[in-house]
Amino acid sequence: MLVKSPREYGSTRHSQLPGSGFAGICLLLFSLATIMADVAVFIGAVKTGLAQWYPSVPGEITQSEVRERGGGKNHTVREDVRYRYTVDGEERTGDRVHFHGVGAGGRSAAQKIVEAYPAGRKVQVIYNSADPGDAALDRSIDGRLLFAALCLTPFNLVTIGGMWWVWTRMSGRRSVPLRRDGARWYVLPTNGQPFMVALMVLGVISTFTIFVILIFSGWGESLGAMLATWTVLLGLSGLAYWHTRSLVRREPAVLILDDDSATVTWPQSADVPEFSILRSQLLSVEMDDVPPSENPTTSNLDFSILLQFIGDDGQPAKRFVLKTHSGIEAASVADWLEDWAELPRPDLFARPRIPL
């Protein structure tokens, strides 16, 4: 769950990530390129829709061949079909087969188009009456636009994930494992990140599907096949989100914070009875980093959150709250608990920084 810190200043436990400025610039350039490609696909879809009402005139194919461009990673194979037509007594030329401008994709698909439009064939050229130079040979709605959108999906997911990261940092919102129910906050063992899980599932399956479609040439041209593909992709991603979210919501709380009664409660567990204190009894929130108990030799750390408070006997005491492998998540939980309890932030110069 994303929550905004009640205070104006940020976390004292983790500062700006090294290289995050450079990463932000790279993300901006990457996002701009991706958005431009998205806009091109969208414009192609709009043009294809408008073309359903365009007039047509007789024309003739003047050139038709499969053309290869570039080499290595930049090697592409596309159909090169050119034609001429006359509108209002003025002869014009064109080279688009479809209004959306998306290529066939692959040698066999390009060869199929070249065979369908051989040089010298008489054809009907569809054109925009407001701009006769805007013309194509086919205005049918096929699966190529959906396939183009599928190819852009992994790039769009990186853009969405990056924008999400930037927005959470700029807005002061952090991902904290919390559940709200009325006046009560429930601190959970994990937040599960259902949104990110859904994006990762969509990214992995879409990337795999792209290669499958490229291997089985022609599948990307079928509108029915692409609609079915997108239905499966979105359905599996939605299922991943729902499943992850339902698992998180069933997690038993490790701490309950009541706004109305201003109390902090550790729920009953297998070997510890329920225990409650007033918010006014809290002294501080501590975050410790220690090697995992099951494997002390590993370099990975577990980050533990503990609350220090004044007990009923008037003496300071500590009680464990949460353990996580994520230092950022642990810092976010500790910061949020301090904000809720209205405790002073720890002084970074008074104690060593905890590495994240």
Phi, psi and omega in degrees: 000135178270126178232152179259133178297132178296339183267161185279334184263164187273193183291142174266356185263337175216129182262196181303131180293140179301132178077008183291332176295314177296319179298323179295321178294316178299319179297320180298313180295317178299316182294320179298316179297319180294317180295322178298319177294321177298317179298320179298318178294319180296316179298320177299321178294318179297315180298319179297321178293316179293329183294345179296342181247010180281149175281173179222156177223159178294147178211180181217137177286125181256338180206139181205113181200162174271127184240136178255139180229145176072188180206163181064230180291336182267009181288128179228151176235122181220158173284143176237094183244125179235149184209166178231152180203165184234129177233123180054043176079358181252123180282135181230165177233156179213162180220012178261134174274317180242152180292332181284343175074008179280127181291170182291324180085097180100154183296315184296320180292321178295320179296325179297319179291319179298321178291330179285335180233071179288156179301137180093351182286140175277131183224170172258124181258124178269133184221159178275116183298333178282339179212087185303339177286345178272094188220162177201169181266338187223128178246013181292150179266111181241195185270001185296321179295319178292327177291319176299318177297324178295318179297330180275349185302311179302322179291321178294325180293321175297318179297314180297314179298319179294316178297321178299316180297314180297316182297318181295325180287319183285327183275348182083005178274142180227154179278109182238135180287083182231153170226133182255134177219100183066236181269005185252141171253132178248116176276124185256161178297331180204155176263348173073337181050060182301324180295315180292325177298316179298319179295319180294319177298314179298319181294315182294312183292321180295320178297316178297318182295323179301314180293323178296316180294321179295326178290314179268083184301140179103336180297321181292344180276340184278121180296318180297318180295320182288324175297319178295320179299313180294325178298317179294315182299310181293324179296315179293322178294317177297321178295320178296319178297312182296317182295314180296317181296320180293324177295318181295318183292337178273352179295133176291142182290146175262345179203141179237126180246121183254116180292322184291311183269355180054048180240155175242127185233129168269116182296160178294137176239190185297323184238003182231128178287165178297143184219133182228149173220164175279152178302327181293344180277346182290140179251316183195166174243127182246147176233118181247143175247122183222153176297146178303136185296329183284343180212079187297341184276347183287154181276348178289153183241148165260139179251120184252140176253130178229149176252132174256135185210169174268120181284176180297337179274003179084002181258148177295143179216162178233150177215137182289142179245304192206148173231136181214156176277347183265115178294325179294317178296318179298316179296321180295318178296314181298317178299316182295319179298320177296320178296316181297318182278355182056045179266153175293144177291148179293148179276119182297332183274352182271343181209157182298148175290145176267117183293140180253000000 
